């Protein structure tokens, strides 16, 4: 039996019916991770996985039937798993051991998941390629010379290369959907507040959310069912009831909104033809397609690159060489500890964001940048509210084109920031969005289309994706 290509649901079913043991499953995936080492997707395979698999086999033998019983997963390196290193792919935190479990970790473990290891990422989740990792770039699973996307590039690559059926990532401005698109898999950014952020290393707290990578819609929905929900440890998590996301609605007569501004922005981009193909296939499949407007959507990118660095500058202040991180050996005074430790600990992009964030928050410039960006965010939220009065879902490209070559955007960071032009709007508005694999670019590499919905309408997105892709097969 080809274990590696099974979905999480299939693995669970085979384990519960004793066709496979959890130990066999874990062994197969661990071997695959080792075989794929050259991609540099996984920073560490946890040393207790065999033991955990054995325990799970015993538990299942006693009648345990968790939703993820025996399912191996991989987590991004910014999610706290008690007793394991959580480095955020930063050399500053390379020896930091998580003192407690993130809520998402508690939840997946309670349902029987086996956490195989931690995945590479852009340092502190800042980037779109994993080139900002202190531990080397991750390679695209379909073209070794290209990036897998980022910042959750390791998680995406791991799923695409069958190192696990599901992986967790995080999103602040596209870090799950963009790599999902580059690697040809599904990637969900849920509604802000849908999943607890407790135990996730903060980047920009008002935007951060855990996200899910999978090869099937069903697996993605299953994982959301497990990890969604309110949490007393995170006051921004929502108490809104958790849907049974994996029970798809059958009658998906949804109206899909196509924002005219997005059509315009995509003119001349590598994604343009694919977007049109998607719209055509929506019509062919009988979905109602409606032109809508998201006025000011092009302001999302500059807004994001003010708000996210501003929050990052505050959040990263805690890494000071005293707590959490490594400390410079020569520093003699407290000031020197801060200065020297942070100077040698943080990578270039992280330093850039901290400087940018402190700049837009500085007394004389706060009104012109941060305050203005917050006002624009308010306008964008109301544009989305208006749009969802006219349609159920909105479709737009996930990325401007295929995965780019490693090292092709080194000098000007703005070039990389532009990668996020389509993804950041969902984060700014706090709405859910799923990137689904659709079409290919001129080099034969995967492209993605993202489907956005009103807050807490993830079930509608999954139902659409299920009915759309079923028709594709
Ligand atoms: N590329 C974006 C950035 O660098 C997205 C990051 C993210 O979603 N974590 O900020």
Boltz pocket constraint, residues with backbone or C-beta under 6 A from the ligand:
constraints:
  - pocket:
      binder: B
      contacts: [[A, 124], [A, 125], [A, 126], [A, 127], [A, 128], [A, 150], [A, 151], [A, 170], [A, 171], [A, 172], [A, 173], [A, 174], [A, 175], [A, 176], [A, 203], [A, 308], [A, 416], [A, 420]]
      max_distance: 6.0
